[in-house]
């Protein structure tokens, strides 16, 4: 259990919304610099993305580099790599000799012709920014028990236990006079005063690090693609792969080991638009047993991720005294730490060298088309969901964010909004997403 503080102060210099990696890292950096910091968390420390990540601290990130290069160009890609490298180095320095910090080779691989093309594009993007990788062809050993047609290997990357990092950062914050208040949902901001479920808090600066920004002055809810991903841990007889793996095929797979267990990331879907998540978990189990005979699932979980249209994470100001970090596109470890370094640099007057290049406008015609397509998808989901709910009596009403018809997630036992990814517990409590108000009624 990570220690937190029982009461909400009346005022603070910097209020940080969200107690995941980005929030706690930002708060720790500012606390060390002499700021009075208060972290506000609606649930518990690490309750959402950070606590449910596979925690790869890697510069080899599937097809991220080639996608970012295609959408934002080489200058943005160079800045992204510099930021992620700094984030990786910072995490390593914070954990130091902690046994959860483990060095591993990272692999991006494919098993299909389409995946092979993605590997080639990623290799070109990595070469353009001077990142060294080994290119492995069909038949070359990638360490997996099933055939791989092409792979990239980056040596000397890292994996961690994310909750150990959060515990360390929480200790730093509290040692430097800061506070962490959990079960405290932020409901709004006006004139520097935060309205929360535990009363008001006056703040000179507010940093929103809650995945989807719960204080959204810039309309991020309409600019972010929202997805959920399944992962599970398995006991596997015999040897398990020693590296960190991610496929770029249409059906992606992520693999790594931890404490003798094989962790496998599986299918993703747009939050609220998958009719049978339980079937997806059964399919993941089937695939793992096929590849690793005798495997037995120990536990499973899911995490939510956000992607900007340009593929460039947003980290910066969105108003007077208001700062936001979002859009890490499933790479929240290095990006979360890089965002914290960026925000702390801005607030202390020592900006990071990569910050402006990542904030420059990157919207292209391709991105504009994707944005329009995404909004069309939201509109279609709204209509489809509304039609399905005609005549139903078990639905708990509309999403408290923008009135979307909620869908029942039979696997996680939650009500999920297909519009912008808000999620609610069976009793109506907000779990994540842009919504901040609970449902008036909920059950299943």
N, C-alpha and C positions, 0 to 999 in steps of 0.2 A: 504494500500500500504506500503510495507516494503522499507524504504529508502535505496538507493544504491548510488554508486559514479559515477560521469559522465565521468571521465577520467581514462585511464589505466596508472599506474606509469611505469617508465622505468625499475625499479628493485625492488626486494623484497627478504626477507630471505626465506619465504615459500610461494609457490603458491599452492592454493588448487583448483582443477578443479571439479566443481559441487557444487551447492548451495542447496542441499537437506540436510537432517539431518546429514549424515555422514560428509559431507564437512563443514557445518557451525559449527557443534560440535567440529570437529578437529581444525578448525580455532579459535574458541572461547577459547579452552583449551590452544592452543599455544600462542594466544594473551595475555592471562592472565599470561603466563609464560615469557613474555617479548619479544616474537618473533614479527617481522614485517611480517604481513600476508596479502596476497591478494587473494581473492576468485574470481574465474572466472566462470561465468555461461552463457551458450550459449543462454538461453531463459530468464526466470524470476525465482526468488527465489521460490523453491518448485514446479516448473513447471511439474516435471515428477513424480517419484515414491512417494516421501514424501507428495506431495500435493494431491495425489490420493489414499492414504492408508485409511484403516478403523481404523488405529491408535490404535490397541490393544497393550498395554504395558504389556505383559503377559509372564509368564514362562510356561504356559500350551499352547502348540503350535501344536495342532492336532497330527499327527503321526511323528513329526520331531525327537523327542528324540529316538524313537525306530528305525527309519530309520538311524539316525546318528550312533547309537550304532551298528547296523548291518554292516554298511559300514566302520566305523572308530574305533570302540571299546570303552571300558569303560573309558579309560584315556582321550580320546578326548571328550567323552560325559561329563565327570566331568568338564573339562576345558570349554566346551561350556556353561554349566549351570552357572559356576562361572562368565564367561564373561557376559552372559545375565542378571544375577542377578545384577552385577555391573552396567550394562547399565540401567536397570530398576531403580535402586536406584539413579543413576545420573540424569535421567530425572525427577524423583520426586523431587529431591533437586533443580533442576533448575527452575521448575515451581512453587514449594513451595505452596503458597496460591492461585495460579491462579485457577479460577473457572472451567477451562476446564479440570483440573486434577480430575478425578472421579474414586472412588474405586468401583469395581464390582467383583462378582464371575465369574470365567471363567469355561466354560464347553466344553469338547470334547465329541461328542456323535455319535451314530450310529443307523441306522434303518434297517440294513441288516445283515445276518450272516457273510459276508465278513468284514463288518465294525466292527462287534463284535470282530472278531479275531484281528483286528488292535487295538481296544481299549485294549484288553488283553495284547498285546505286548507293548503298550505305558505305561500301568500301571506297567509292569515289569521294563521297562527302568527308569521310574520315581522313583520307589522304589530303584533301584540300585544306584541312586545318592542322595537319601534321600529327595526327594521332596514329600511333603504330599498331597495326594488327597483323596477325597471320591469316592468310586466306587459305582455307582448307577446301579441297575439292572432294568429289565423291570417292569414297573408299578411304580417305584419310581419317585418322582416328580423332573423333570429337568427344569420346568418353561416354557416349550414350549406347544403350543396348539395342537400338533400332536404327535402320538405315537413314543417313543424312546425305543429301545431295550436294550441299554447299554450306560452309560455315566461316565465320570470322571469330578469331580468338584474340582477346586482349588480356595480356598477362598482368598479374599483380593488382587486381581490383579487390573490393572488400565487401563483406557482409557483416551485419550487426544484429543485436537484439534491440529493437527500437525502444522498448520500455526501460531498458537500462540507461539508454541515453537520456530519455525524458526524466528519469529519476535524478540523474546527475545534474541536468539543467535546472530542475526544480530546486535542488539543494543550493545551487549557485545563486538563484534569484532570492531565496529566503535568507541566505547568509549575507547578502548585500542590502537587506532592508526591504526587499520587495515582498509582495504577497500574491498568493494564488487562491482564488475563490471559485470553488466548484458549485454545481447546482445553481448556477447564476446565469440565466439566459438574458442576453442583450436584446432589447425590444425596439430600440430606436436611439437617435442622437439629435439633439437640438441645442444650438448655442454652446457647444462644448460640454454639455451635460448628457451623460448616457442614462437612458431609462432601462432598468433591468428588473428581473423578477424578484430581486432582493433589495430594491430601492434605487435611488439615484446615485450617480458617481460623476463628480466634476473632473474633467481631464483636459490638460493643455493640448495633448496630442492623442489620437486614437489610431491604433494599428489593427486592421481587421484581417485575421489569418484563420478564417473559419471554413476553408474549402470554397463553397459558394458564399460570397460576401453577404452577411446578414444585415449590414448597413451598406446599401447599394445606391450610391449617388450617380453611378455611371451606366446603369442598365446592364450589368454583367450577366444577369439571369438570361438575357436574350443573346448574349455573345459567347456563351460557354456551351460546349457539348458535354453532356453528363452521361457517364456509364458506370455500371456496376460490374465487378469481376468476382468470380468464385475462386477460392483456394482451399486446399485441404492438406492435411498431414497424414502420412502413411508409414506404417511399419513395413519394411521390405526385407525379406530374407536374403542373405548374401550381400554382395557389394552394391553400393549405390554410387551414382556419379559424384565426383568430387568438385566439379565446377559449378558455376552459375549459368543457367541456360535460358534462352528465350527464342522462340521460333517466330518467323515472320510470315508464316502461312496463313491462309484464310481463317483456319481454326488455330488460334495461338495456344502455345503451351509455355509455361514458365516453371523451371525446376531449380531447386537447390536443396542442400541438406542442413539440418539443424538438430543438434543433440541426438544424433542417430536416426532422425526421422527424415523422410523425403517430403519436401514441401512442393506441391504442384499447383500452379495457377492455371485456371481453366478458362472457360468461355466468358465473354463479356456481352452485355446487352444494355440498351438504353433504358435507364431507370423508368419503371412504370409501363414499359411497352413489351415486356416478355410475359406470356401467358402461363408458362409452366417452368419456373426456375428449378423446382424440385427435379424435373426431368433432366435438366442440365447437370445437376450434381450426380445423378445416376449415370449419365453419359460419361462424366469425368471419372467416376469410379471404374467404369467398364474399361476405359482407355488405359488407366493406370495398371489395372490387373492384367490387361493384354500385354503391356510392355514390361511389367515387373511382376511375373507370376508369384502368387502368394501374398501380394500386397494387401494390407488391411487398413482401412481408414480409421484414424484415431479421433480426428476432429475436423471441422470445416468452418469457414467463415467467408465473409464477403466484404468488399471495400468499394467506395465510390470515388471516382476520379473526374477531373474537369480538364477540358482541352479548349484552348482558344482557337479561333478560326485560322489565325496566322501561324499556329503552333508555338509561338513565343509566349512564355509565361508573362503575366502582367505583375509587375512589382513597382509600386510608386504611389504618388499622391493622386487623390480623386476629389480634392476639395481642401479648403483651409483647415489644416490640422487633422486631416483624414488620410490614412495610408492603407493600401490594399495589396495583398499578395494572393494570387490565384492562378489556375491554369497550368499545373505542373505535369499534366499528361502522363500520369502513372509513374513518374520519376521524382517522387516527393522527397527522397532522402537528400540527394545532391542539390536539387532545386530548392528544397525547403531551407537548407542551410545557406545556400547562395542568396535566397531572398532575405533571410535574416541579416546577413552581412550587408546587403544592399540597403535595407531599411535603417539599420543601425548607422551605416555610413552617412545616409542622408540626414538623420536626426542629430548626429554629432558634428555635422559640418565637414565630414571627411568622405565624400562620395567615392564609391568603388569605380574603378576604371572602365568596367564593362556596362555600367548602368545606363548611360545615355543611348548607347547603340541598341540596347534591348528595348528602350522606350520609344525609339524612332518609329514613325508610322510604317507598317509593313503590309497594309492591306492591298492586295492585288486584285485584278479582275477575277482570278481563280477563287480568291478568298471571298470576294463579293458574291460570286455564284454559290459558294458553299454556304455563306450566311443566309442567302435567300432560300437555299435548299433546306437548311436546318429549320428556318422559321416555317417553311411549308410543312416540314415533318411535324413540328409542334402543332400547327393548325389541323393537320390530318389526324394526329393522335387525339386532339381534343374532340373532334367529331366522332371518331371511332369509339372512343371511350364513352362519350355521352350516349351514343346509340346503344352500346352494350348495357348501359345502366338503366335504360327505359324499362320500367316494370319491376326492377329489383328493389328489395326492401332491406338488404343487408349492408348496403353502402353507407358510410358514415357521413355523407355530405360532401361538400366541396373542399378542395385544398385552400388553406387560409392565406396562401400567397397571392394567387390570381384566379382562384375559383375553378381549377381543373377538376375533372371527375377522377376520383382516386381508384386505383386498381389494387386488388388484394394480392400480395406476394405470399404464396402458399409455403415457400421454403423458409423465409425469414419471419413470417407471420407479422407483416407490416402492411400498412396502406401507403402505396407509392404513387406519386403524381407523374404522369407521362409528359407533362408540359416542361417543367424545369427541374425535376429531380428531387423535390421535397419528399421526405419520408416521415411517417408517423407510426408510433407503436399501436398495439391493439387498443389501449386505453385512450388514444388520441394525442399522447405526448409527442412533441416534435423530436425527431431523431437527427435529421440533417437537411441541408438544402436551404434555399432562400427563405422559406417560411419561418416565422418566429412565434406565431400564435398556435396554440393547441387546437385540435378539433373540438367542437362542442359536444360531440358524442362519437363514440367508436366502439365497435365490437366485431366479433366474427364467430 
